[in-house]
Amino acid sequence: MRAVTRGLTLAVVPAQLLFLAALLVAQAVQRNGYKPSRYDISDLGSLTADHPWVLLVPEAVAGLVTVAFALLVLRPVVGGPGPWLLATSLVGLDDVT
């Protein structure tokens, strides 16, 4: 269990950076261009996007790592509602779904 805890601790920040990099790549590969002032971020992963998997796969990975970190690492250490709030937050459960 100690190896899992250490691995999740080392992976949680790079997982969020992976999501950010995927967001930038997804913007770049849109055929008609992506304008943040005109479109939502969710449009990059929609059925009408040119390559929705470019955003959706890294987003799901980042979400899974965040949920696992919150429940397997933070919950035993911190306790209380904090880890559950992180696990069900925008960067946790919402990224998975």
N, C-alpha and C positions, 0 to 999 in steps of 0.2 A: 504494500500500500504506500510505503514511503516513496518508491520510485514513481508511482502514479501521481502522488501529490507534488513531487518535485517537477515532473514533466508538465503537469497542468500549470504550475506556477510560472515556469519558463515559457509556456506557450500562449498564455492569455493575452499578453500585449502584442506579440507578433501576429496573432490571429486577427486582432482588430486592425493592425496595419495591413494585413492581407486584404481585408474587406475594403479599406480605403484605396489600396492599389487597384483592386478589381473595379471599384467605382470609377476611377480615372480611366482605366482601360476600356470599360464599357461605354463611357462617354466618347472615347476616341474612335471606336469602331462603328458607331451609328452612321448609317449611310447618309441620312439627311441632316446630320449634326444634332447635337443635344445642347439646348440652351437652358441652363438652370433657372433663369428668370421666367421661362415659359412653361417648362415641364417639371413634373415631380420626379423624385429619385425612383419611385416605384415604376415609372414608365420605362426605365432601363431594363427591368425584369419582366415586363408585360408580354403578352402574346404578340403584340405588334412590334416589339423590338427586333432588331436584326439578329442579335446574338444574346438572348436573355440569360443563357447558361453562364456567360462570362461574369455576370454579377451574382446569379443565384447560387452557384456552387460554393464560391468562397464565402458568401454571406451565411450559408447554412453551416459551413465548417466553423466560422467565427462564432456563430450562435451556439453551436454544440460545445465548443471549448469553453465559452463563457458560462454556460449553464453547468457544465461539469465542474469548473473551477469554483463556482459559487456554492454548489451543493456538496462537493467532496473535499474542498480545501477550506473555504471560509466558514461553512456551517459548524464544523467541529471546533474551530478556533474561536470564532466570534459569537456564534449563537444568536438568538433573538430573530427578529424579522428581517434584518439586513441582507443576509445571503439569499433568502427567498425573494426579496424585492429585486435583487440583482438578477437572479435566475429568471424571473418573469418580466424583466424590463425590456426596453427597446433593443438593447444590445445583446440580450439573452434569448428569451423565448420567441420574441417577435422576429429575430433574424432566422431562427430555425423554421418558422412557419412562413 
